Amino acid sequence: MCGIVGAVLREGSVLEGLLEGLRALEYRGYDSAGVAVGADGGVSIRRQAGRLEALESVLADGALEGARIGIGHTRWATHGPPTEINAHPHTDGGGRVALVHNGIIENYLELREELCGQGVEFLSATDTEVLAQLVGRELAAGAALVDAVRSTLARVRGYYAIAALAIDDDRALVCARQGPPLCLAVVAGGAFLASDPLALVRHTHELVFLEDGDVATLSPGSYAVVDAAGEKAERPAVEVELDEEQAGRGAFAHFMLKEIHEQPDVLARTAFDRIDEVEGDVRFTEEGWDAECLRSFDRVQLLACGTARYACQVAAFQLEGLAGIPADVDYASEFRYRSPRLSERTLALAISQSGETADTLAALRLARELGARAGAICNVPESSLVRAADCFLMTRAGPEIGVASTKAFVSQIVTSYLLSVAAGRARGNLDAGEGRALLEELRLLRPRLAQLLSRETHARIAEIAERHHEVKGFMFLGRGIHYPVALEGALKLKEISYMHAEGYPAGEMKHGPIALVEPGMTTVVIANKGPLAEKVRSNLEQVRARGGQVICVGSDAPSLALADEAVEIPETSPWLAPILSVAPLQLLAYEIALRRGCDIDKPRNLAKSVTVE
């Protein structure tokens, strides 16, 4: 979840480049930041608690300018509070090495106790300082930096990406990965590393992606990689289609707001070139999704965490309703701690925006070990999840910088809808006419979503937020395919406004949650036309009868008329309605957080990609 950058140049200063890289990665962690540079036979480190601006202020004296080699880090705290002493980079007692780290060292306590018994003094509470002390010991014994890193990592258990520089080698950086991503960029005058391509595409779009167990040495204009066995490894550069401007806010006040408004275009980018109107079918360019493959499994095991798990729940409705395939949904973080039973006719389908979520990766790998076919729906082509899967589908959402996911959720639902239609056609559950009708609904969804995100609707939601941003709490209710939307609406509100919010199946309200209803508790009800509309309306009336305030989002006119506040959405296919239902909830969370003075794009205690368990 932390951000790592590094650079070594033939000439010039690395400092501004390190800071620019950290700006691109601050979404990965933002409770402290630091840099280390090598110059004049020594290592100089500057660190600061707080946002990157705090670090920039202590670098304003220009003392680190001119260095040609350096590393940088922006932190999401795992071991020790977010203080200057716990910020990265860390060094050993002799100041021989500076090291940055993303991940968890699982056996750091036993290593720390061993070192303390040998007289080593630790300054921080981090697991990272253990790595720095061990590397420093190897350097003191005469090892080269790359050998010192490899020897140290041989003693380590965990999930990590690291980068290091040493005082006796001002022309080389060493980095390694076991889990969290690391990529390299090499140009004529220098070499660069980062934990996300976003920090490197300003140099080149030809990037090198390290694999688990790799240790790489970077020198100006070159790199060398050895694998986990210590053998030289070829890791060729690949072309990355990523526009640096996509990662900017443009005219929007926050990334979250920009990404909400990008959703109509994301829908089109995810879906339209995959639609075959003539046959009423879907054509994926990715391998492993032809009709024969789609007929080869008789169950889908969906795996994800957070927002992506709610997309899985929507996908389960789509797969069962459109393709006739039984589908189960698990928290990836819990899946491997029970005794799951899978078979070779099970498709284990993991969903993740980043493709680096540690729990989701581990769950998919376990499913594969248990005999299932490993599939992935992901937004990042070069991610660990995509590489771990037998087959994958890209969501094409583009960079999502806001920590609270919005457009990724929509793209995941669109992708699972396409997969469900394709599987339904392949398995004979849908005929060509039914396929054409379903795909036409998807084409019509783009203008409907754009209409929903109009200035008028946004203004209406802002008014509602003004009246409800100081209430005691929120309850979100949805039935059927809209229950996951209720969960997602509650999550968005919790994440960025820090208000208490819970999502429930509407039918469960009277089995306990109704005790929460009182004046000052707002209930958000998702009510769309369809066979369950009358039942949802009954839940709405029960809330109002007990003095609760109701915000209704949906297309069912009688329910909208009963509510205290209403946001009408356009009608669409019930299998796609979650996309329209969730957009107002995203805007509601945004507007409430805005009124409460919260840091919308960087909410406390959260980071974009959860790369540790």
Sequence and secondary structure as in RCSB ss.txt:
>XXXX:A:sequence
MCGIVGAVLREGSVLEGLLEGLRALEYRGYDSAGVAVGADGGVSIRRQAGRLEALESVLADGALEGARIGIGHTR
WATHGPPTEINAHPHTDGGGRVALVHNGIIENYLELREELCGQGVEFLSATDTEVLAQLVGRELAAGAALVDAVR
STLARVRGYYAIAALAIDDDRALVCARQGPPLCLAVVAGGAFLASDPLALVRHTHELVFLEDGDVATLSPGSYAV
VDAAGEKAERPAVEVELDEEQAGRGAFAHFMLKEIHEQPDVLARTAFDRIDEVEGDVRFTEEGWDAECLRSFDRV
QLLACGTARYACQVAAFQLEGLAGIPADVDYASEFRYRSPRLSERTLALAISQSGETADTLAALRLARELGARAG
AICNVPESSLVRAADCFLMTRAGPEIGVASTKAFVSQIVTSYLLSVAAGRARGNLDAGEGRALLEELRLLRPRLA
QLLSRETHARIAEIAERHHEVKGFMFLGRGIHYPVALEGALKLKEISYMHAEGYPAGEMKHGPIALVEPGMTTVV
IANKGPLAEKVRSNLEQVRARGGQVICVGSDAPSLALADEAVEIPETSPWLAPILSVAPLQLLAYEIALRRGCDI
DKPRNLAKSVTVE
>XXXX:A:secstr
  EEEEEEESSS  HHHHHHHHHHHGGG  SEEEEEEEETTEEEEEEEESSHHHHHHHTTT TTTT SEEEEEEE
  SSS S TTTSS EE TTS EEEEEEEEETTHHHHHHHHHHTT    SS SHHHHHHHHHHHHHTT  HHHHHH
HHHTT  EEEEEEEEETTEEEEEEEEEESS  EEEEETTEEEEESSGGGTTTT SEEEE  TT EEEEETTEEEE
E TTS B     EE    GGGGS TTSSSHHHHHHHTHHHHHHHHHGGGEETTTTEE  SSTT SHHHHTS SEE
EEEE HHHHHHHHHHHHHIIIII   EEEEEHHHHTTS     TTEEEEEEESSS  HHHHHHHHHHHHTT EEE
EEES TTSHHHHH SEEEE       SSS SHHHHHHHHHHHHHHHHHHHHTTSS HHHHHHHHHHHHHHHHHHH
HHTSHHHHHHHHHHHHHHTTSSEEEEEE GGGHHHHHHHHHHHHHHH   EEEEEGGGGGGTGGGG STTEEEEE
E  SSTTHHHHHHHHHHHHHTT EEEEEES HHHHHHSSEEEE     TTTHHHHHHHHHHHHHHHHHHHTT  S
SS TT  SS    
